[in-house]
């Protein structure tokens, strides 16, 4: 450090120049490094993925009886296999009895993927950023909640600097 008046070398703790007597303004203290966008949002993103998985499963479990009924379950479940309002079991979709089960497998698989993504991000796993990006792209077409969560995840984790920031906070 040097005096701004005479150029004399000074020690950092000196407040007055010994040569010319000029007062030296105090040195600014170093500020702690600011959190990056990834550090500020990673926990929120991870918890939201876990909550979204639960939300998806609960929503499907509420809708499942109605979907199964439309695809023929009412004729079998509610009436012991008897005819349903004059129509046979499976009306109006007698050939699609498999559809509710297929949708259930897809929804539970997607929920499992979301939970694994959330837990991986919470633990700062090195692979979790890549999985979160894949999961976000797969969830973009899920109206409203899935789309919003996917866009938020992509905003936090997709840019190249975010990849570098995530590598710094990732736990091997």
VEXVOKOL-202571 format. One record per residue (C-alpha): residue number from 1; chain; x, y, z. Coordinates in steps of 0.02 Angstrom, whole numbers. Last residue first. Example, Ala and Ser with C-alpha at 12.3 -4.5 7.8 and 13.67 -1.06 7.14 Angstrom:
! residues 2
+-----+--------+--------+--------+--------+
! num ! chaine !     c1 !     c2 !     c3 !
+-----+--------+--------+--------+--------+
!   2 !      A !    684 !    -53 !    357 !
!   1 !      A !    615 !   -225 !    390 !
+-----+--------+--------+--------+--------+
END
This chain:
! residues 172
+-----+--------+--------+--------+--------+
! num ! chaine !     c1 !     c2 !     c3 !
+-----+--------+--------+--------+--------+
! 172 !      A !   -923 !  -1824 !   -249 !
! 171 !      A !  -1024 !  -1682 !   -173 !
! 170 !      A !  -1077 !  -1553 !   -301 !
! 169 !      A !  -1057 !  -1370 !   -249 !
! 168 !      A !   -920 !  -1326 !   -373 !
! 167 !      A !   -992 !  -1438 !   -510 !
! 166 !      A !  -1158 !  -1348 !   -489 !
! 165 !      A !  -1076 !  -1179 !   -518 !
! 164 !      A !   -990 !  -1244 !   -676 !
! 163 !      A !  -1153 !  -1313 !   -743 !
! 162 !      A !  -1242 !  -1152 !   -698 !
! 161 !      A !  -1112 !  -1056 !   -799 !
! 160 !      A !  -1166 !  -1160 !   -951 !
! 159 !      A !  -1350 !  -1112 !   -933 !
! 158 !      A !  -1470 !  -1258 !   -898 !
! 157 !      A !  -1480 !  -1271 !   -708 !
! 156 !      A !  -1583 !  -1127 !   -637 !
! 155 !      A !  -1686 !  -1076 !   -788 !
! 154 !      A !  -1708 !  -1259 !   -838 !
! 153 !      A !  -1774 !  -1302 !   -665 !
! 152 !      A !  -1894 !  -1153 !   -665 !
! 151 !      A !  -1956 !  -1200 !   -839 !
! 150 !      A !  -1984 !  -1381 !   -784 !
! 149 !      A !  -2074 !  -1327 !   -626 !
! 148 !      A !  -2190 !  -1213 !   -725 !
! 147 !      A !  -2224 !  -1346 !   -856 !
! 146 !      A !  -2259 !  -1480 !   -726 !
! 145 !      A !  -2377 !  -1368 !   -628 !
! 144 !      A !  -2470 !  -1299 !   -779 !
! 143 !      A !  -2491 !  -1436 !   -907 !
! 142 !      A !  -2369 !  -1582 !   -914 !
! 141 !      A !  -2281 !  -1551 !  -1081 !
! 140 !      A !  -2122 !  -1481 !  -1003 !
! 139 !      A !  -2104 !  -1635 !   -893 !
! 138 !      A !  -1988 !  -1734 !  -1007 !
! 137 !      A !  -1876 !  -1581 !  -1030 !
! 136 !      A !  -1872 !  -1555 !   -842 !
! 135 !      A !  -1831 !  -1737 !   -808 !
! 134 !      A !  -1685 !  -1730 !   -930 !
! 133 !      A !  -1621 !  -1569 !   -851 !
! 132 !      A !  -1642 !  -1639 !   -675 !
! 131 !      A !  -1550 !  -1799 !   -724 !
! 130 !      A !  -1404 !  -1697 !   -790 !
! 129 !      A !  -1399 !  -1592 !   -631 !
! 128 !      A !  -1415 !  -1747 !   -522 !
! 127 !      A !  -1263 !  -1838 !   -591 !
! 126 !      A !  -1137 !  -1749 !   -476 !
! 125 !      A !  -1246 !  -1781 !   -322 !
! 124 !      A !  -1286 !  -1622 !   -225 !
! 123 !      A !  -1380 !  -1723 !    -93 !
! 122 !      A !  -1535 !  -1615 !   -115 !
! 121 !      A !  -1514 !  -1623 !   -304 !
! 120 !      A !  -1507 !  -1813 !   -301 !
! 119 !      A !  -1659 !  -1820 !   -185 !
! 118 !      A !  -1760 !  -1710 !   -301 !
! 117 !      A !  -1710 !  -1804 !   -459 !
! 116 !      A !  -1745 !  -1973 !   -378 !
! 115 !      A !  -1916 !  -1907 !   -324 !
! 114 !      A !  -1952 !  -1841 !   -501 !
! 113 !      A !  -1903 !  -2007 !   -581 !
! 112 !      A !  -2015 !  -2101 !   -458 !
! 111 !      A !  -2158 !  -1983 !   -500 !
! 110 !      A !  -2132 !  -2015 !   -687 !
! 109 !      A !  -2135 !  -2202 !   -657 !
! 108 !      A !  -2292 !  -2187 !   -550 !
! 107 !      A !  -2376 !  -2085 !   -686 !
! 106 !      A !  -2325 !  -2202 !   -827 !
! 105 !      A !  -2375 !  -2360 !   -732 !
! 104 !      A !  -2543 !  -2282 !   -688 !
! 103 !      A !  -2573 !  -2231 !   -869 !
! 102 !      A !  -2547 !  -2412 !   -922 !
! 101 !      A !  -2663 !  -2476 !   -786 !
! 100 !      A !  -2798 !  -2351 !   -837 !
!  99 !      A !  -2775 !  -2400 !  -1023 !
!  98 !      A !  -2788 !  -2590 !  -1008 !
!  97 !      A !  -2979 !  -2592 !  -1013 !
!  96 !      A !  -2968 !  -2515 !  -1186 !
!  95 !      A !  -3066 !  -2636 !  -1296 !
!  94 !      A !  -3236 !  -2610 !  -1216 !
!  93 !      A !  -3227 !  -2420 !  -1225 !
!  92 !      A !  -3408 !  -2358 !  -1203 !
!  91 !      A !  -3452 !  -2479 !  -1121 !
!  90 !      A !  -3330 !  -2601 !  -1041 !
!  89 !      A !  -3458 !  -2718 !   -969 !
!  88 !      A !  -3609 !  -2737 !  -1084 !
!  87 !      A !  -3741 !  -2603 !  -1108 !
!  86 !      A !  -3916 !  -2597 !  -1036 !
!  85 !      A !  -3870 !  -2476 !   -900 !
!  84 !      A !  -3711 !  -2573 !   -859 !
!  83 !      A !  -3732 !  -2762 !   -880 !
!  82 !      A !  -3677 !  -2865 !   -734 !
!  81 !      A !  -3494 !  -2897 !   -691 !
!  80 !      A !  -3518 !  -2879 !   -503 !
!  79 !      A !  -3606 !  -2713 !   -521 !
!  78 !      A !  -3486 !  -2583 !   -455 !
!  77 !      A !  -3321 !  -2660 !   -504 !
!  76 !      A !  -3362 !  -2742 !   -672 !
!  75 !      A !  -3480 !  -2620 !   -756 !
!  74 !      A !  -3399 !  -2475 !   -669 !
!  73 !      A !  -3226 !  -2528 !   -728 !
!  72 !      A !  -3265 !  -2510 !   -913 !
!  71 !      A !  -3152 !  -2373 !   -977 !
!  70 !      A !  -3258 !  -2233 !   -907 !
!  69 !      A !  -3258 !  -2315 !   -737 !
!  68 !      A !  -3070 !  -2338 !   -738 !
!  67 !      A !  -3050 !  -2153 !   -777 !
!  66 !      A !  -3169 !  -2106 !   -637 !
!  65 !      A !  -3088 !  -2221 !   -511 !
!  64 !      A !  -2914 !  -2161 !   -563 !
!  63 !      A !  -2943 !  -1974 !   -547 !
!  62 !      A !  -2911 !  -1961 !   -360 !
!  61 !      A !  -2764 !  -2082 !   -369 !
!  60 !      A !  -2698 !  -1983 !   -517 !
!  59 !      A !  -2702 !  -1819 !   -422 !
!  58 !      A !  -2618 !  -1899 !   -271 !
!  57 !      A !  -2480 !  -1971 !   -380 !
!  56 !      A !  -2449 !  -1807 !   -472 !
!  55 !      A !  -2447 !  -1703 !   -311 !
!  54 !      A !  -2324 !  -1825 !   -230 !
!  53 !      A !  -2207 !  -1809 !   -379 !
!  52 !      A !  -2228 !  -1620 !   -378 !
!  51 !      A !  -2180 !  -1614 !   -195 !
!  50 !      A !  -2019 !  -1709 !   -229 !
!  49 !      A !  -1977 !  -1599 !   -378 !
!  48 !      A !  -2019 !  -1443 !   -277 !
!  47 !      A !  -1898 !  -1496 !   -139 !
!  46 !      A !  -1756 !  -1511 !   -266 !
!  45 !      A !  -1793 !  -1345 !   -351 !
!  44 !      A !  -1802 !  -1252 !   -185 !
!  43 !      A !  -1639 !  -1330 !   -127 !
!  42 !      A !  -1551 !  -1282 !   -288 !
!  41 !      A !  -1613 !  -1102 !   -294 !
!  40 !      A !  -1486 !   -994 !   -202 !
!  39 !      A !  -1337 !  -1107 !   -237 !
!  38 !      A !  -1380 !  -1117 !   -422 !
!  37 !      A !  -1402 !   -929 !   -437 !
!  36 !      A !  -1231 !   -901 !   -359 !
!  35 !      A !  -1208 !   -853 !   -179 !
!  34 !      A !  -1107 !   -696 !   -152 !
!  33 !      A !   -928 !   -714 !    -97 !
!  32 !      A !   -895 !   -637 !     72 !
!  31 !      A !   -851 !   -454 !     60 !
!  30 !      A !   -671 !   -401 !     79 !
!  29 !      A !   -656 !   -257 !    197 !
!  28 !      A !   -630 !    -86 !    121 !
!  27 !      A !   -464 !     -8 !    163 !
!  26 !      A !   -477 !    139 !    282 !
!  25 !      A !   -442 !    309 !    206 !
!  24 !      A !   -263 !    365 !    228 !
!  23 !      A !   -226 !    526 !    319 !
!  22 !      A !    -86 !    634 !    249 !
!  21 !      A !     57 !    665 !    369 !
!  20 !      A !    188 !    686 !    231 !
!  19 !      A !    321 !    557 !    278 !
!  18 !      A !    236 !    452 !    415 !
!  17 !      A !     77 !    434 !    311 !
!  16 !      A !    -73 !    422 !    428 !
!  15 !      A !   -190 !    274 !    456 !
!  14 !      A !    -57 !    138 !    465 !
!  13 !      A !   -128 !    -40 !    477 !
!  12 !      A !    -91 !    -86 !    295 !
!  11 !      A !     91 !    -34 !    308 !
!  10 !      A !    149 !    111 !    202 !
!   9 !      A !    263 !    139 !     53 !
!   8 !      A !    282 !    325 !     16 !
!   7 !      A !    197 !    386 !   -142 !
!   6 !      A !    187 !    568 !    -84 !
!   5 !      A !      0 !    605 !    -81 !
!   4 !      A !    -88 !    439 !   -119 !
!   3 !      A !     20 !    349 !     11 !
!   2 !      A !     64 !    173 !    -45 !
!   1 !      A !      0 !      0 !      0 !
+-----+--------+--------+--------+--------+
END
